[in-house]
Amino acid sequence: MVKRTIQFSSLGKITVLGLLSLTLFACGEPEQAKKAPAPAVSVYQIYTEQIGRHREFVARTEAFKEANLRARVEGELIERHFKEGSIVEQGQLLLKIDPAAYEASLAQAKADLASKQSGEQNAIRNLKRAKDLINDGYISQSDFDRLTTEESQAKAAVKAAEAALKKSELDLSYTTITAPFTGHIGKVNYNVGNLVGPTSDVLASLILTDPIYVSFQVEEGLYLNYLQANKNSSSPGEVKIDLSLRLPNDSEYSEKGKLDFADTKIEQGMGTVELRASFANPDGIILPGLFVTLVTESQNKSTMALVPQAAVQANQQGKFVLVVDENNTVKQRHVTLGRRINAMWLVKDGLDAGERVIIEGLQKVRPGVQVQAIEKSVDAVTGTISEQTTSTDSK
């Protein structure tokens, strides 16, 4: 029997090894596919808050105090002692009108008063002498009556001179215009050197904006409900209601307000009544004349869930979220939403506290797949998503 030895060339060895590797790879591929990791998504755990019934009203802001500074006497504007847009203090000198003419009038009024007072004293002395002489028959009754009249006229002349002096003093005081209260002063409409007077336009406006007023209109039916619900309150400020503002840039104002005034009549033809709220404005963020949204919320509250806006999607059936259950399986859940509060939606139906909704990675998953859930926090005001550090961060 002849033994044969099979020898492989180098090229043959490489070919056999390559085929062997391809066979092994083909056999192992399905097993590796089964062990592919689940996609990672960010989830947010739903929590609840006490939320009351609410209404929103279009409102307009008003200054707490406002004064239009005008010239009360005529003259040349010679001084200005403020910077436009700055804060001025109560009593601070703002503008000055040339006082020369009014100083001269005051000096004349003082001299005239002195003359009239001298004449009064002379008339009083003449009448006193006449009283002593008429009893002895040295003067006639007609002369006595004349002296009595002269004394009365002299006294009246003194009173007229005193009134003229006060008017001159008042006119001179009007040449200096001071701040009636502490506040922001606006643009000046007349520069130094201009002639101003009582018929001139407003020289400048002074406003106080802390607190700031917010006026809004309420339908008569709603106002009647308000009166009936708060009939034991002696003033609007005692009404138990939460007030907040949403500014024109769609941000929520940090300060809370309170009702300040309710009008005493219904606006004819409109069927509304005007109400006013006041808000602290220490930083001067709110300016008079802004259109804002006033949000009223009752203090009788209900427990409601909140969901981040980032979790909410929509299809033909309405709004929905993707929920991750206890087995880390994705489920689609349609929800009924209420109003928006900053970066969150109120959930009327469809979600409960403790459930987890996907807020990041929505494009990577579909209902029925398993995921790797990473819990994260959402800032309820800005909507910023961040890593969860404590159990309370999600709120």
Residue pairs with C-beta under 8 A, 6 or more apart in sequence:
8 16
37 372
38 328
38 369
38 370
38 371
38 372
39 361
39 364
39 365
39 369
39 371
39 372
40 361
40 371
40 372
40 374
41 324
41 358
41 360
41 361
41 362
41 364
41 365
41 371
41 372
41 373
41 374
42 358
42 359
42 360
42 361
42 374
42 375
42 376
42 385
43 324
43 356
43 357
43 358
43 359
43 373
43 374
43 375
43 376
44 307
44 308
44 311
44 356
44 357
44 359
44 375
44 376
44 377
44 378
44 394
45 354
45 355
45 356
45 375
45 394
46 305
46 306
46 307
46 347
46 351
46 352
46 353
46 354
46 355
46 356
46 357
47 305
47 306
47 353
47 394
47 395
48 303
48 304
48 305
48 306
48 353
49 303
49 304
49 306
50 301
50 302
50 303
50 304
51 297
51 301
51 302
51 303
51 304
51 341
51 346
52 242
52 297
52 298
52 299
52 300
52 301
52 302
53 297
53 298
53 300
54 295
54 296
54 297
54 298
54 339
55 222
55 295
55 296
56 246
56 293
56 294
56 295
56 296
56 339
57 216
57 217
57 218
57 293
57 294
57 296
58 216
58 291
58 293
58 294
59 214
59 215
59 216
59 245
59 277
59 291
59 292
59 293
59 294
60 214
60 215
60 216
60 289
60 290
60 291
60 292
61 212
61 213
61 214
61 215
61 286
61 287
61 288
61 289
61 290
61 292
62 212
62 213
62 214
62 215
62 276
62 288
62 289
63 207
63 208
63 209
63 212
63 213
63 288
64 208
64 209
64 210
64 211
64 212
64 213
64 278
65 181
65 183
65 207
65 208
66 205
66 206
66 207
66 208
66 288
67 180
67 181
67 183
67 205
67 206
67 207
68 202
68 205
69 94
69 95
69 177
69 202
69 203
69 204
69 205
69 206
70 198
70 200
70 202
70 203
71 77
71 97
71 174
71 177
71 196
71 197
71 198
71 200
71 203
72 174
72 198
73 97
73 102
73 171
73 174
73 175
73 197
73 198
74 97
74 195
74 196
74 197
74 198
75 97
75 98
75 99
75 101
75 102
75 175
75 195
75 196
75 197
76 97
76 98
76 193
76 194
76 195
76 196
77 95
77 96
77 97
77 98
77 190
77 191
77 192
77 193
77 194
77 195
77 196
77 203
78 96
78 97
78 98
78 192
78 193
79 93
79 95
79 96
79 192
80 94
80 95
80 96
80 188
80 191
80 192
81 92
81 93
81 94
81 95
81 96
82 88
82 92
82 94
82 185
84 185
84 186
84 187
84 188
84 204
85 184
85 185
85 186
85 187
86 184
86 185
87 182
87 183
87 184
87 185
88 94
88 179
88 182
88 183
88 184
88 185
88 206
89 179
89 182
90 179
90 180
90 181
90 182
91 178
91 179
92 178
92 179
93 176
93 177
93 178
94 177
94 178
94 179
94 185
94 204
95 176
95 177
95 188
95 203
95 204
96 175
96 176
96 177
97 174
97 175
97 176
97 177
97 196
98 175
99 172
99 175
99 176
102 168
102 171
102 172
102 174
102 175
103 172
105 168
105 171
105 172
106 165
106 168
106 169
106 171
106 172
108 168
109 161
109 164
109 165
109 167
109 168
109 169
110 165
112 161
112 164
112 165
113 158
113 161
113 162
113 164
113 165
115 161
116 154
116 157
116 158
116 160
116 161
117 158
117 161
119 154
119 157
119 158
120 151
120 154
120 155
120 157
120 158
122 154
123 147
123 150
123 151
123 153
123 154
123 155
124 151
124 154
126 147
126 150
126 151
127 147
127 148
127 150
127 151
130 139
130 143
130 144
130 147
130 148
131 144
133 139
134 141
134 144
177 203
179 185
179 206
180 206
181 206
181 208
182 208
183 206
183 207
183 208
183 209
184 206
184 207
184 208
184 209
184 284
185 204
185 205
185 206
186 204
186 205
186 206
186 207
187 204
188 203
188 204
189 201
189 202
189 203
189 204
190 196
190 200
190 201
190 203
196 203
207 288
209 281
209 284
209 286
209 287
209 288
210 280
210 281
210 282
210 284
211 278
211 279
211 280
211 281
212 278
212 279
212 281
212 286
212 288
213 260
213 276
213 277
213 278
214 245
214 257
214 276
214 277
214 278
214 279
214 292
214 294
215 274
215 275
215 276
216 274
216 275
216 276
216 277
216 294
217 267
217 270
217 272
217 273
217 274
217 275
218 226
218 272
218 273
218 274
218 275
219 271
219 272
220 266
220 271
220 272
220 273
223 262
223 266
223 272
223 273
223 275
226 239
230 238
230 239
230 240
233 239
236 259
236 260
236 261
236 262
236 275
237 258
237 259
237 260
239 259
240 298
240 299
241 259
241 296
241 297
241 298
241 299
242 256
242 296
242 297
242 298
242 299
243 256
243 257
243 258
243 259
243 277
243 279
243 294
243 295
243 296
243 297
244 252
244 253
244 256
244 257
244 294
244 295
244 297
245 252
245 253
245 255
245 257
245 279
245 286
245 292
245 293
245 294
245 295
246 252
246 253
246 292
246 293
246 295
247 253
247 285
247 286
247 290
247 292
248 290
248 291
248 292
252 342
252 381
253 279
253 285
253 286
253 292
255 279
255 280
255 281
256 279
257 277
257 278
257 279
257 294
258 277
258 278
259 275
259 276
259 277
260 276
260 277
260 278
261 275
261 276
262 273
262 274
262 275
262 276
263 273
263 274
263 275
265 273
266 272
266 273
267 273
267 274
277 294
279 286
286 292
304 338
304 346
304 347
304 348
305 346
305 347
305 351
305 352
305 353
306 341
306 344
306 345
306 346
306 347
306 380
307 321
307 335
307 337
307 344
307 345
307 347
307 351
307 357
308 343
308 344
308 345
308 357
308 359
308 378
308 383
309 340
309 343
309 344
309 345
309 383
310 343
310 359
310 360
310 378
310 383
310 385
311 321
311 322
311 357
311 358
311 359
312 319
312 320
312 321
312 335
312 337
312 345
313 319
313 320
313 321
313 322
313 362
314 320
317 334
318 334
318 336
319 334
319 335
319 336
319 337
320 332
320 333
320 334
320 335
321 332
321 333
321 335
321 350
321 351
321 357
321 358
322 330
322 331
322 332
322 333
322 357
322 358
322 362
322 365
322 367
323 330
323 331
323 332
323 333
323 351
323 355
323 356
323 357
323 358
324 330
324 331
324 356
324 357
324 358
324 371
324 373
325 331
327 370
328 370
328 371
328 372
328 373
329 368
329 369
329 370
329 371
330 358
330 365
330 366
330 367
330 368
330 369
330 370
330 371
331 367
331 368
332 367
333 350
333 351
334 350
335 347
335 349
335 350
335 351
336 347
336 348
336 349
336 350
337 345
337 346
337 347
337 348
338 345
338 346
338 347
338 348
339 345
339 346
340 346
341 380
342 380
342 381
342 382
342 383
343 378
343 379
343 380
343 381
343 382
343 383
344 378
344 380
351 357
356 373
356 375
358 365
358 371
359 376
359 378
359 385
360 376
360 385
361 371
365 371
375 388
375 394
376 385
376 386
376 387
376 388
377 385
377 386
377 387
377 388
377 389
377 393
377 394
378 384
378 385
378 386
378 394
379 386
380 395
386 393
388 394
